[in-house]
Amino acid sequence: MHISVLVSEALEWLAIKPEGIYVDATVGAGGHSRAILQSLTTGRLIGLDKDPSAIEMAQRNLSDFGQKLTLVQRDFAGLLPLLHEMQISGVDGILADLGLSQMQIDNAERGFSFRAAGPLDMRMDPTQPLTAAEIVNHFDERELADLIYEYGEERRSHRIARAIVRARPIRNTVQLAKLIEACLGGRRRKVAPRTIKPIHPATLTFQALRIAVNSELASLVQLLKDSPSCLRGSGRLVIISFHSLEDRLVKQHFQQWDRAGLMRNLTRHVIRPGVPEVGSNPRSRSARLRAAERLVNTNETDPGDQPHSGASM
């Protein structure tokens, strides 16, 4: 079962207005969305997810909210054009939880995990052409090594890429994980705190493949680029990330906006889950929350000054 992370913290930093319009850019099973919807009176929530199975699950889980909720299957990189299509000039808050959902991990057929043998897929949107199998079995050794190093921050990427190329064809997730484990001598990387079990040697490579397959960093950059234009004055952006590549991008954009007077960086220090949450949901230990607030420059028009079209919801 998937448990949403930092729910109370996300609501606090979103500063929900009961009559506001909000976006859950990664609706998943609907945990964060439900919390937002429960805080709304006349307000509305737009829920996005590029995974059609997530949209179906959210539709079932959140059916009791009726017209307050609009669900759209779309990568959050397309949020700004979506709002234009819906004739919505600005929203009061955007939340993006960048973590992989437990439902995706638990379904071996999706290929995200090596706990059970599954195809080398890793697509969040099953209609897209690129799969992990294409990368693993057809990218050249240098390209593969660079990808694993850049997206997985794996220092031993060349050794792993060489082993993968020599072992081709690789047919499933377990075969790949065992190959990497053997290649690295079965050594597990330690993580803090010491009480947490060290990660499997294949973890960073699997992370890199997933990011590459789904263009995750490119989508995040587009969301960050467009968010100020999506928000009304005093609207807030809250992002929960799970690894340093994502968090670094978020931190850099927030700092740049703050210096430019476009958005105020609300979280000078990253927000992490408390001990009780980590104890009940170990997955949350890597979560990092950052928040920023849209400012209105006297030399520009606030995108929220125009009236919302309620009919478009």
Secondary structure, 3 states (H helix, E strand, C coil): CCCCCCHHHHHHHHCCCCCCEEEECCCCCCHHHHHHHHCCCCCEEEEEECCHHHHHHHHHHCHHHHHHEEEEECCHHHHHHHHHHCCCCCEEEEEEECCCCHHHHHCHHHCCCCCCCCECCCCCCCCCCCCHHHHHHHCCHHHHHHHHHHHHCCCCHHHHHHHHHHHCCCCEHHHHHHHHHHHCCCCCECCCCCCCCCECCCHHHHHHHHHHHHCHHHHHHHHHHHHHHHEEEEEEEEEEECCHHHHHHHHHHHHHHHHHCCEEECCCCCECCCHHHHHHCHHHHHCEEEEEEECCCCCCCCCCCCCCCHHHC
